[in-house]
Amino acid sequence: MLASIGYRALTAASGAEAIRIFQEKRDVIDLVILDMIMPDTGGGEVFDRMKDIDPEVRVLLSSGYSIDGQATEIISRGCAGFIQKPFNTKQLSEKLAEILG
């Protein structure tokens, strides 16, 4: 989806891998799309660790669950936005434009 709308994406198979990639490549990462549920390290913890690395990190939180509950709590800690799964390319493009300006 991201490539089809002109973005280059780095992917991670787990929360730990996402943190490692962000640590190594944060200077070229404009935005992180983070799922609430990830192998080995949950989305909330990954978000907090990324904020420790770079307090200005922009994160779009994605979940199949509603924004109520844990997602709201993560957003209140400084997450840039939320997108409910499933979403289509148009919805993703609009959300990215909203966050990135």
MDAnalysis code that builds the backbone (N, CA, C; Angstrom):
import MDAnalysis as mda
import numpy as np

u = mda.Universe.empty(303, n_residues=101, atom_resindex=np.repeat(np.arange(101), 3), trajectory=True)
u.add_TopologyAttr("name", ["N", "CA", "C"] * 101)
u.add_TopologyAttr("resid", np.arange(1, 102))
u.add_TopologyAttr("resname", ["MET", "LEU", "ALA", "SER", "ILE", "GLY", "TYR", "ARG", "ALA", "LEU", "THR", "ALA", "ALA", "SER", "GLY", "ALA", "GLU", "ALA", "ILE", "ARG", "ILE", "PHE", "GLN", "GLU", "LYS", "ARG", "ASP", "VAL", "ILE", "ASP", "LEU", "VAL", "ILE", "LEU", "ASP", "MET", "ILE", "MET", "PRO", "ASP", "THR", "GLY", "GLY", "GLY", "GLU", "VAL", "PHE", "ASP", "ARG", "MET", "LYS", "ASP", "ILE", "ASP", "PRO", "GLU", "VAL", "ARG", "VAL", "LEU", "LEU", "SER", "SER", "GLY", "TYR", "SER", "ILE", "ASP", "GLY", "GLN", "ALA", "THR", "GLU", "ILE", "ILE", "SER", "ARG", "GLY", "CYS", "ALA", "GLY", "PHE", "ILE", "GLN", "LYS", "PRO", "PHE", "ASN", "THR", "LYS", "GLN", "LEU", "SER", "GLU", "LYS", "LEU", "ALA", "GLU", "ILE", "LEU", "GLY"])
u.atoms.positions = np.array([
    [0.817, -1.198, 0.000],
    [0.000, 0.000, 0.000],
    [0.859, 1.261, 0.000],
    [1.856, 1.281, 0.868],
    [2.683, 2.483, 0.981],
    [3.428, 2.775, -0.316],
    [3.977, 1.756, -0.940],
    [4.698, 1.957, -2.200],
    [3.756, 2.493, -3.282],
    [2.519, 2.045, -3.287],
    [1.574, 2.470, -4.324],
    [1.195, 3.949, -4.205],
    [1.428, 4.550, -3.038],
    [1.126, 5.973, -2.875],
    [2.396, 6.819, -2.713],
    [3.531, 6.215, -3.081],
    [4.762, 6.973, -3.184],
    [5.680, 6.979, -1.975],
    [5.437, 6.107, -1.021],
    [6.291, 6.047, 0.164],
    [7.223, 4.842, 0.085],
    [8.368, 4.946, 0.737],
    [9.279, 3.820, 0.874],
    [9.095, 3.278, 2.282],
    [8.971, 1.991, 2.417],
    [8.686, 1.391, 3.720],
    [9.802, 0.470, 4.175],
    [10.083, 0.533, 5.451],
    [10.925, -0.444, 6.127],
    [9.963, -1.300, 6.942],
    [10.172, -2.597, 6.981],
    [9.246, -3.462, 7.704],
    [9.961, -4.207, 8.818],
    [9.174, -4.538, 9.826],
    [9.700, -5.298, 10.957],
    [8.714, -6.413, 11.277],
    [9.224, -7.571, 11.619],
    [8.387, -8.729, 11.914],
    [7.998, -8.813, 13.390],
    [8.590, -7.964, 14.224],
    [8.302, -8.004, 15.655],
    [8.539, -6.629, 16.264],
    [8.081, -6.458, 17.483],
    [8.316, -5.212, 18.185],
    [9.787, -4.951, 18.421],
    [10.515, -5.985, 18.815],
    [11.952, -5.842, 19.062],
    [12.689, -5.434, 17.792],
    [12.318, -6.025, 16.672],
    [12.956, -5.668, 15.401],
    [12.608, -4.230, 15.015],
    [11.384, -3.817, 15.260],
    [10.979, -2.434, 14.960],
    [11.821, -1.442, 15.751],
    [12.042, -1.726, 17.021],
    [12.859, -0.847, 17.866],
    [14.287, -0.794, 17.337],
    [14.837, -1.947, 16.973],
    [16.206, -1.996, 16.455],
    [16.332, -1.190, 15.161],
    [15.393, -1.375, 14.244],
    [15.428, -0.639, 12.972],
    [15.302, 0.860, 13.228],
    [14.390, 1.231, 14.116],
    [14.213, 2.648, 14.415],
    [15.484, 3.233, 15.025],
    [16.107, 2.509, 15.910],
    [17.356, 2.970, 16.530],
    [18.427, 3.226, 15.461],
    [18.530, 2.318, 14.496],
    [19.572, 2.415, 13.469],
    [19.257, 3.422, 12.372],
    [17.968, 3.614, 12.049],
    [17.606, 4.393, 10.858],
    [16.676, 5.568, 11.149],
    [16.609, 5.997, 12.405],
    [15.643, 7.043, 12.763],
    [15.821, 8.329, 11.967],
    [17.026, 8.584, 11.476],
    [17.261, 9.810, 10.714],
    [16.577, 9.805, 9.345],
    [16.210, 8.641, 8.837],
    [15.539, 8.561, 7.534],
    [14.075, 8.135, 7.664],
    [13.587, 7.992, 8.881],
    [12.202, 7.570, 9.102],
    [11.357, 8.797, 9.449],
    [10.348, 9.066, 8.615],
    [9.463, 10.211, 8.833],
    [8.271, 9.865, 9.716],
    [7.873, 8.594, 9.681],
    [6.684, 8.160, 10.401],
    [6.756, 6.659, 10.629],
    [6.249, 6.228, 11.765],
    [6.167, 4.799, 12.078],
    [4.694, 4.414, 12.117],
    [4.339, 3.355, 11.415],
    [3.003, 2.776, 11.538],
    [3.165, 1.579, 12.455],
    [2.480, 1.639, 13.570],
    [2.675, 0.670, 14.637],
    [1.364, -0.038, 14.942],
    [1.406, -1.355, 14.973],
    [0.223, -2.140, 15.320],
    [0.157, -2.303, 16.837],
    [-1.031, -2.352, 17.362],
    [-1.211, -2.564, 18.801],
    [-0.673, -3.923, 19.229],
    [-0.908, -4.947, 18.417],
    [-0.516, -6.311, 18.748],
    [0.660, -6.700, 17.862],
    [1.810, -6.955, 18.493],
    [3.009, -7.334, 17.757],
    [3.679, -8.495, 18.478],
    [4.360, -9.368, 17.733],
    [5.097, -10.452, 18.388],
    [6.162, -9.910, 19.338],
    [6.303, -10.492, 20.460],
    [7.316, -10.306, 21.500],
    [7.252, -9.000, 22.295],
    [6.844, -7.914, 21.699],
    [6.754, -6.638, 22.407],
    [5.519, -5.915, 21.897],
    [4.590, -5.584, 22.785],
    [3.343, -4.946, 22.370],
    [3.541, -3.533, 21.848],
    [2.552, -3.057, 21.121],
    [2.614, -1.735, 20.507],
    [2.853, -0.614, 21.497],
    [2.245, -0.675, 22.677],
    [2.432, 0.363, 23.677],
    [3.874, 0.454, 24.146],
    [4.486, -0.685, 24.382],
    [5.884, -0.700, 24.819],
    [6.820, -0.247, 23.701],
    [6.534, -0.677, 22.468],
    [7.355, -0.249, 21.333],
    [7.273, 1.275, 21.191],
    [6.052, 1.808, 21.299],
    [5.872, 3.261, 21.212],
    [6.712, 3.969, 22.276],
    [6.633, 3.511, 23.514],
    [7.381, 4.141, 24.597],
    [8.888, 4.080, 24.353],
    [9.375, 2.957, 23.865],
    [10.811, 2.808, 23.614],
    [11.264, 3.714, 22.465],
    [10.418, 3.847, 21.440],
    [10.753, 4.748, 20.337],
    [10.760, 6.201, 20.817],
    [9.829, 6.559, 21.688],
    [9.797, 7.917, 22.247],
    [11.042, 8.189, 23.086],
    [11.550, 7.166, 23.770],
    [12.799, 7.320, 24.525],
    [13.975, 7.595, 23.591],
    [13.968, 6.942, 22.430],
    [15.041, 7.118, 21.441],
    [14.927, 8.495, 20.786],
    [13.706, 8.881, 20.418],
    [13.462, 10.169, 19.758],
    [12.105, 10.707, 20.205],
    [12.088, 11.662, 21.111],
    [10.819, 12.198, 21.620],
    [9.924, 12.820, 20.546],
    [10.494, 13.121, 19.373],
    [9.719, 13.734, 18.287],
    [9.176, 12.715, 17.282],
    [9.363, 11.425, 17.534],
    [8.905, 10.408, 16.594],
    [7.396, 10.554, 16.341],
    [7.023, 10.435, 15.070],
    [5.602, 10.474, 14.703],
    [5.147, 9.038, 14.470],
    [4.118, 8.635, 15.211],
    [3.626, 7.266, 15.145],
    [2.144, 7.272, 14.819],
    [1.780, 6.489, 13.804],
    [0.387, 6.223, 13.478],
    [0.070, 4.846, 14.036],
    [-0.826, 4.806, 14.994],
    [-1.208, 3.557, 15.635],
    [-2.318, 2.902, 14.824],
    [-2.188, 1.605, 14.578],
    [-3.160, 0.847, 13.809],
    [-3.643, -0.338, 14.639],
    [-4.932, -0.618, 14.557],
    [-5.471, -1.755, 15.301],
    [-6.786, -2.214, 14.701],
    [-7.044, -3.487, 14.868],
    [-8.345, -4.042, 14.519],
    [-9.351, -3.800, 15.621],
    [-8.858, -3.419, 16.793],
    [-9.728, -3.075, 17.913],
    [-10.109, -1.610, 17.796],
    [-11.131, -1.190, 18.490],
    [-11.557, 0.203, 18.430],
    [-10.547, 1.087, 19.144],
    [-10.706, 2.386, 18.940],
    [-9.808, 3.346, 19.567],
    [-10.012, 3.397, 21.081],
    [-11.126, 2.907, 21.566],
    [-11.386, 2.885, 23.004],
    [-10.401, 1.951, 23.694],
    [-10.114, 2.213, 24.933],
    [-9.244, 1.332, 25.701],
    [-7.786, 1.661, 25.544],
    [-6.975, 0.633, 25.301],
    [-5.528, 0.790, 25.276],
    [-5.063, 1.766, 24.196],
    [-5.727, 1.793, 23.050],
    [-5.322, 2.711, 21.975],
    [-5.442, 4.161, 22.436],
    [-6.523, 4.491, 23.112],
    [-6.711, 5.858, 23.618],
    [-5.602, 6.234, 24.580],
    [-5.210, 5.295, 25.412],
    [-4.156, 5.543, 26.387],
    [-2.818, 5.798, 25.687],
    [-2.510, 5.044, 24.640],
    [-1.264, 5.252, 23.895],
    [-1.304, 6.602, 23.174],
    [-2.423, 6.942, 22.592],
    [-2.559, 8.224, 21.904],
    [-2.359, 9.372, 22.884],
    [-2.855, 9.231, 24.090],
    [-2.704, 10.293, 25.095],
    [-1.239, 10.495, 25.494],
    [-0.393, 9.511, 25.213],
    [1.037, 9.622, 25.526],
    [1.822, 10.267, 24.381],
    [1.138, 10.709, 23.327],
    [1.827, 11.437, 22.271],
    [1.817, 10.808, 20.900],
    [1.019, 9.788, 20.706],
    [0.910, 9.164, 19.390],
    [0.242, 10.157, 18.427],
    [0.713, 10.215, 17.188],
    [0.239, 11.212, 16.233],
    [-1.150, 10.932, 15.674],
    [-1.594, 9.679, 15.689],
    [-2.904, 9.373, 15.137],
    [-3.236, 7.905, 15.248],
    [-4.450, 7.584, 14.829],
    [-4.968, 6.220, 14.906],
    [-5.702, 5.903, 13.615],
    [-5.521, 4.680, 13.119],
    [-6.284, 4.211, 11.965],
    [-6.803, 2.810, 12.280],
    [-8.103, 2.646, 12.075],
    [-8.785, 1.384, 12.387],
    [-8.635, 0.407, 11.228],
    [-8.213, -0.823, 11.541],
    [-8.157, -1.875, 10.517],
    [-9.536, -2.510, 10.392],
    [-9.901, -2.969, 9.251],
    [-9.169, -2.845, 7.984],
    [-9.319, -1.440, 7.405],
    [-8.310, -0.976, 6.709],
    [-8.366, 0.317, 6.033],
    [-7.899, 0.125, 4.607],
    [-8.275, 1.060, 3.752],
    [-7.870, 0.971, 2.347],
    [-6.781, 2.007, 2.053],
    [-6.268, 1.990, 0.852],
    [-5.172, 2.871, 0.465],
    [-5.569, 4.336, 0.586],
    [-6.781, 4.675, 0.201],
    [-7.243, 6.068, 0.286],
    [-7.263, 6.531, 1.738],
    [-7.799, 5.722, 2.621],
    [-7.844, 6.093, 4.042],
    [-6.439, 6.256, 4.609],
    [-5.544, 5.354, 4.259],
    [-4.168, 5.443, 4.727],
    [-3.499, 6.700, 4.188],
    [-3.677, 6.977, 2.913],
    [-3.084, 8.157, 2.297],
    [-3.570, 9.433, 2.989],
    [-4.851, 9.513, 3.272],
    [-5.410, 10.689, 3.942],
    [-4.846, 10.846, 5.349],
    [-4.728, 9.748, 6.075],
    [-4.199, 9.796, 7.437],
    [-2.728, 10.208, 7.431],
    [-1.948, 9.686, 6.479],
    [-0.545, 10.054, 6.387],
    [-0.379, 11.532, 6.054],
    [-1.197, 12.029, 5.119],
    [-1.145, 13.449, 4.759],
    [-1.498, 14.325, 5.957],
    [-2.465, 13.888, 6.744],
    [-2.871, 14.629, 7.939],
    [-1.704, 14.725, 8.940],
    [-0.992, 13.634, 9.134],
    [0.097, 13.610, 10.117],
    [1.363, 14.281, 9.588],
    [1.702, 14.019, 8.337],
    [2.951, 14.532, 7.794],
    [2.838, 15.956, 7.267],
    [1.607, 16.409, 7.081],
    [1.417, 17.797, 6.614],
    [1.421, 17.911, 5.168],
])
